[in-house]
Amino acid sequence: MEGQFEIRPITAAAMVDLRWTVLRPGFPRESAIFAGDDAIGTLHFGAFMDKSLVGVASLFDSPMPNAPSSHVPKQLRGMATLPEVRGSGAGRALLAACVRSAMETGCDLLWCNARAGAVAFYRKHGWKTCSEEFDIPTVGPHFQMWRPLSDHSGAGQRAV
């Protein structure tokens, strides 16, 4: 339990509707189903408040572009919280659960493509920007970000 939120593993199917509602409004529901959602090694987490799913996040086994090959990375994808719980700690609780889980699996570097509007949130939680702004068609402006989970995870990375 992270404050008022219960964070627990969930299935890919359990997270699609929230991911779709928050991250892909106006697009077909299938656009919220990501390649690799059902892959071995992919982990999905839900934030629950009063038994209702209010946030989701996923960890994928995915190499980080331009990262040294000596790392064991995971990519954070599809992190979303319902607008009515933003600022209440659901995102922080999800992110903390993802970091703990990644470390338990031997991961030493987390990375993501953060929407421009979420960069400040990630920075507040120890993430660094390592790219210029880029556009993901139909989704909008993003920055690549990363967070080391060990002392040697920063090698070769450039903070922007």
C-alpha positions as CSV (number, residue, x, y, z in Angstrom):
1,M,0.0,0.0,0.0
2,E,1.4,3.4,-1.0
3,G,-0.6,5.9,1.1
4,Q,-4.2,5.7,0.1
5,F,-3.4,3.6,-3.0
6,E,-3.0,-0.1,-3.3
7,I,-0.5,-1.0,-6.0
8,R,-0.6,-4.5,-7.3
9,P,0.2,-6.5,-10.5
10,I,-2.6,-6.7,-13.0
11,T,-3.0,-8.3,-16.4
12,A,-2.6,-6.4,-19.7
13,A,-6.3,-6.9,-20.4
14,A,-7.2,-5.2,-17.1
15,M,-5.3,-2.0,-17.9
16,V,-6.4,-1.4,-21.5
17,D,-9.5,0.6,-20.8
18,L,-7.8,3.1,-18.5
19,R,-4.8,3.3,-20.8
20,W,-7.2,4.0,-23.7
21,T,-9.3,6.6,-21.9
22,V,-6.3,8.6,-20.6
23,L,-3.6,8.1,-23.3
24,R,-5.5,7.4,-26.5
25,P,-8.8,9.3,-26.4
26,G,-10.5,9.6,-29.8
27,F,-8.6,6.6,-31.2
28,P,-9.7,3.0,-31.5
29,R,-9.5,1.0,-28.2
30,E,-7.0,-1.3,-29.9
31,S,-4.5,1.6,-30.1
32,A,-4.1,1.2,-26.3
33,I,-2.9,-2.4,-26.7
34,F,0.9,-2.3,-27.1
35,A,3.1,-4.8,-28.8
36,G,4.7,-6.8,-26.1
37,D,1.9,-6.4,-23.6
38,D,1.6,-10.2,-23.3
39,A,5.4,-10.9,-23.6
40,I,7.2,-12.9,-21.0
41,G,8.9,-10.4,-18.8
42,T,6.4,-7.6,-19.3
43,L,5.0,-6.4,-16.0
44,H,1.8,-4.4,-15.5
45,F,0.7,-2.5,-12.4
46,G,-2.5,-1.0,-11.2
47,A,-3.1,1.7,-8.6
48,F,-6.4,1.0,-6.8
49,M,-8.3,3.4,-4.6
50,D,-11.4,2.0,-2.9
51,K,-11.2,-1.1,-5.1
52,S,-11.3,1.1,-8.3
53,L,-8.5,1.1,-10.8
54,V,-7.2,4.7,-11.0
55,G,-3.8,4.3,-12.6
56,V,-1.7,2.0,-14.6
57,A,1.9,1.5,-15.7
58,S,3.9,-1.2,-17.5
59,L,7.5,-2.3,-17.6
60,F,8.8,-3.9,-20.9
61,D,12.1,-5.6,-21.5
62,S,13.3,-3.2,-24.1
63,P,16.8,-1.8,-24.8
64,M,17.3,1.9,-24.5
65,P,18.5,3.5,-27.7
66,N,22.1,4.7,-27.3
67,A,22.6,3.1,-23.9
68,P,25.7,1.0,-23.3
69,S,25.1,-2.6,-24.0
70,S,26.2,-3.6,-20.5
71,H,23.0,-2.5,-19.0
72,V,19.9,-4.5,-18.1
73,P,17.2,-2.0,-19.1
74,K,13.4,-1.9,-18.8
75,Q,11.1,0.6,-20.5
76,L,8.3,2.2,-18.6
77,R,5.3,2.6,-20.9
78,G,1.7,3.4,-20.8
79,M,1.8,5.1,-17.4
80,A,-1.6,6.9,-16.9
81,T,-3.7,8.1,-14.0
82,L,-7.3,9.2,-14.1
83,P,-7.5,13.1,-14.2
84,E,-9.5,13.1,-10.9
85,V,-6.6,11.5,-8.9
86,R,-3.7,13.5,-10.4
87,G,-1.7,15.2,-7.7
88,S,-2.9,12.8,-5.0
89,G,0.1,10.4,-5.1
90,A,-1.2,7.6,-7.4
91,G,1.5,8.3,-10.0
92,R,4.2,8.5,-7.4
93,A,3.0,5.2,-5.9
94,L,2.9,3.5,-9.3
95,L,6.4,4.8,-10.2
96,A,7.8,3.6,-6.9
97,A,6.3,0.2,-7.4
98,C,7.8,0.0,-10.9
99,V,11.3,1.0,-9.6
100,R,11.1,-1.7,-6.9
101,S,9.9,-4.3,-9.3
102,A,12.6,-3.5,-11.9
103,M,15.3,-3.7,-9.3
104,E,14.0,-7.0,-8.1
105,T,14.4,-8.4,-11.6
106,G,18.0,-7.2,-11.9
107,C,17.3,-4.2,-14.0
108,D,19.8,-1.4,-13.6
109,L,18.3,1.3,-15.8
110,L,14.7,2.4,-16.5
111,W,13.8,4.6,-19.4
112,C,10.7,6.0,-21.0
113,N,9.5,8.3,-23.7
114,A,7.8,10.9,-21.6
115,R,5.1,13.1,-22.9
116,A,6.2,16.7,-22.7
117,G,3.6,17.5,-20.0
118,A,4.9,14.7,-17.8
119,V,8.6,15.6,-17.8
120,A,8.4,17.7,-14.6
121,F,6.8,14.7,-12.8
122,Y,9.6,12.3,-13.8
123,R,12.3,14.9,-13.0
124,K,10.8,15.3,-9.5
125,H,11.3,11.5,-9.0
126,G,15.0,11.4,-10.1
127,W,14.6,10.8,-13.9
128,K,16.9,12.7,-16.3
129,T,16.1,13.9,-19.8
130,C,18.5,12.5,-22.4
131,S,17.0,13.7,-25.7
132,E,15.8,16.7,-27.4
133,E,12.0,17.0,-27.9
134,F,10.6,14.6,-30.5
135,D,7.1,14.0,-31.9
136,I,5.3,10.6,-31.8
137,P,2.6,10.8,-34.5
138,T,-0.9,10.9,-33.1
139,V,0.5,11.2,-29.5
140,G,2.5,14.5,-29.5
141,P,5.8,15.8,-28.2
142,H,8.0,13.6,-26.0
143,F,11.4,13.4,-24.4
144,Q,13.4,10.3,-23.8
145,M,14.1,10.0,-20.1
146,W,16.0,7.6,-17.9
147,R,16.7,6.7,-14.3
148,P,19.7,4.7,-13.1
149,L,19.0,2.0,-10.6
150,S,22.7,1.3,-9.8
151,D,25.9,3.4,-9.5
152,H,27.1,2.6,-13.0
153,S,23.9,3.2,-15.0
154,G,24.8,6.7,-16.1
155,A,27.7,5.8,-18.3
156,G,27.4,7.3,-21.8
157,Q,24.2,9.2,-21.1
158,R,23.8,12.8,-21.9
159,A,21.4,14.9,-19.8
160,V,19.7,17.5,-21.9
